[in-house]
Amino acid sequence: MKKLFLASLFAISFTTAFSQAYTTAVGARFGKGLGLTVSQVFAPGWTLEGILSHRRGENATHYALLAEHHRKLLGRRLNFYFGAGIQGASLDQLEPNSPDNPFGIAAVVGLDFTIRRLNISFDFQPHYNLKGGFRDFTSDSALSLRYVLIKRIKKKKNKVNWKFWENKDKKKGKRNKKS
């Protein structure tokens, strides 16, 4: 059973080696409130996303740092992703009986689509507060629109030179001068 698990884990990581079409993307997040989001690839198939948003109804500034694993669906531009990380908030302490600022863990599942320099994602994030906050469990769904700052560099495949006997300078139309 252990060997099967390790083999499937290797297969998943190998097939998703380059699933994102970007390296760094920054943009806006539209959910329960308005926010900022930054997504950075840190390993093949993995991104680190930072989220900072202000929720009007709660008078709180929320933050999250999530590690997300991307799986391509129909090519590298459309991805399904899931992950987890930490989350918290800074509550506007207007009342004397307000709870402490919440801090806890978060999960995420979503879809991600990139076309040219526009990255669009929709996700669902359940949050569990380990301390503070009004409730132990909350959730949020949001649409994020990001501008791709750094595109993923495509690796060029090495073509086999079947005419290996030809001089490289001759192929380019240059004369080979020997001194």
C-alpha positions in Angstrom: 0.0 0.0 0.0 2.9 2.4 0.9 4.5 1.7 -2.5 1.3 2.4 -4.3 0.9 5.7 -2.5 4.4 6.8 -3.2 4.1 5.8 -6.9 0.8 7.7 -7.3 2.3 10.8 -5.5 5.2 10.7 -7.9 2.9 10.4 -10.9 0.8 13.3 -9.8 3.8 15.6 -9.2 5.4 14.5 -12.6 2.3 15.1 -14.7 1.7 18.5 -13.1 5.2 19.7 -13.3 4.4 22.8 -15.3 0.7 23.6 -15.0 0.7 27.4 -14.6 1.1 29.8 -17.5 2.6 32.4 -15.2 5.2 32.9 -12.5 4.0 36.0 -10.7 0.5 37.6 -10.8 -1.0 40.5 -8.8 -4.6 41.7 -8.7 -7.9 42.3 -7.1 -10.2 39.9 -5.2 -13.9 40.3 -5.1 -15.7 38.2 -2.4 -17.3 39.2 0.9 -15.2 42.3 0.6 -12.6 43.9 -1.7 -9.0 42.7 -1.5 -5.6 42.3 -3.0 -4.1 39.0 -4.1 -0.6 38.0 -5.1 0.2 34.6 -6.6 3.8 33.4 -6.9 5.1 30.0 -8.3 7.6 28.6 -5.9 7.9 25.0 -7.2 6.7 23.2 -10.3 2.9 22.9 -9.9 2.8 24.9 -6.6 2.0 28.5 -5.9 2.0 30.6 -2.8 -0.9 33.1 -2.6 -1.1 36.0 -0.3 -4.5 37.6 0.2 -5.4 40.9 2.0 -9.0 42.0 2.0 -11.4 44.3 3.9 -14.9 43.0 4.7 -17.4 45.9 5.0 -20.0 44.1 7.1 -17.5 42.8 9.7 -15.3 45.9 9.9 -12.2 43.6 9.7 -9.1 43.3 7.6 -8.5 39.6 6.7 -5.3 38.0 5.5 -4.3 34.6 4.3 -1.2 32.9 3.1 -1.9 29.7 1.1 0.2 27.0 -0.6 -1.8 25.8 -3.6 -1.2 22.7 -5.8 -2.3 23.2 -9.4 -3.5 20.5 -11.7 -4.0 21.3 -15.4 -7.4 20.4 -16.9 -7.3 21.4 -20.6 -3.7 22.5 -21.1 -1.6 24.7 -18.9 -4.0 27.7 -19.1 -6.9 26.1 -17.2 -6.1 24.7 -13.8 -7.9 23.1 -10.9 -6.2 23.9 -7.6 -6.4 23.0 -3.9 -4.3 23.9 -0.9 -4.1 25.1 2.7 -2.4 27.7 4.9 -2.9 30.2 7.6 -5.5 33.0 8.0 -6.4 35.7 10.4 -7.9 39.1 10.8 -7.5 42.5 12.4 -10.8 43.5 13.9 -11.8 47.1 14.3 -12.0 47.2 18.1 -15.0 49.5 18.5 -16.8 47.8 21.3 -15.4 46.9 24.7 -16.6 43.3 24.5 -15.2 42.6 21.1 -13.4 39.2 20.7 -9.7 38.9 20.1 -8.4 39.1 16.6 -9.0 35.7 15.0 -6.1 33.4 13.8 -6.4 29.9 12.3 -6.1 27.7 9.4 -7.7 27.9 5.9 -8.2 25.6 3.0 -8.8 26.5 -0.6 -10.2 24.8 -3.8 -10.7 26.6 -7.1 -10.3 27.1 -10.8 -7.7 29.2 -12.5 -7.6 30.4 -16.1 -4.9 32.5 -17.8 -5.1 34.2 -21.2 -2.3 36.4 -22.3 -1.6 38.6 -19.2 -4.9 38.1 -17.5 -5.4 35.5 -14.8 -9.0 34.8 -13.6 -9.7 32.5 -10.7 -12.7 31.5 -8.7 -12.2 29.8 -5.3 -13.9 28.6 -2.2 -12.1 29.0 1.2 -13.3 27.5 4.4 -11.6 29.1 7.5 -11.3 27.6 11.0 -10.3 30.0 13.8 -8.0 28.4 16.4 -8.3 31.5 18.6 -10.4 34.7 18.7 -13.1 35.8 16.3 -16.9 35.8 16.5 -17.2 32.2 15.1 -15.0 29.2 14.9 -15.8 28.4 11.3 -16.4 30.8 8.4 -16.1 30.5 4.6 -15.7 32.8 1.6 -16.0 32.5 -2.2 -14.3 35.0 -4.4 -13.4 35.9 -8.0 -9.9 37.2 -8.5 -8.6 39.1 -11.5 -4.8 39.3 -11.7 -2.3 40.8 -14.0 0.5 38.5 -14.9 3.7 40.3 -14.1 6.1 37.5 -15.0 5.1 34.9 -17.6 6.4 31.4 -17.3 9.4 30.8 -19.4 8.8 28.1 -22.0 11.7 25.7 -22.4 12.6 25.1 -26.0 13.0 21.5 -27.0 16.4 20.6 -28.4 16.0 19.6 -32.0 18.1 16.8 -33.3 20.5 18.0 -36.0 20.1 15.2 -38.6 22.6 17.1 -40.9 25.4 16.9 -38.3 28.0 16.9 -41.0 27.1 20.5 -42.0 29.0 23.4 -40.4 26.7 25.5 -38.2 28.0 28.7 -39.9 27.2 27.4 -43.4 23.6 26.8 -42.3 23.2 30.4 -41.3 24.6 31.6 -44.7 28.0 32.7 -43.4 31.3 31.6 -44.9 33.6 29.7 -42.6 36.9 31.6 -42.6 39.9 29.6 -41.4 43.0 31.5 -40.4 
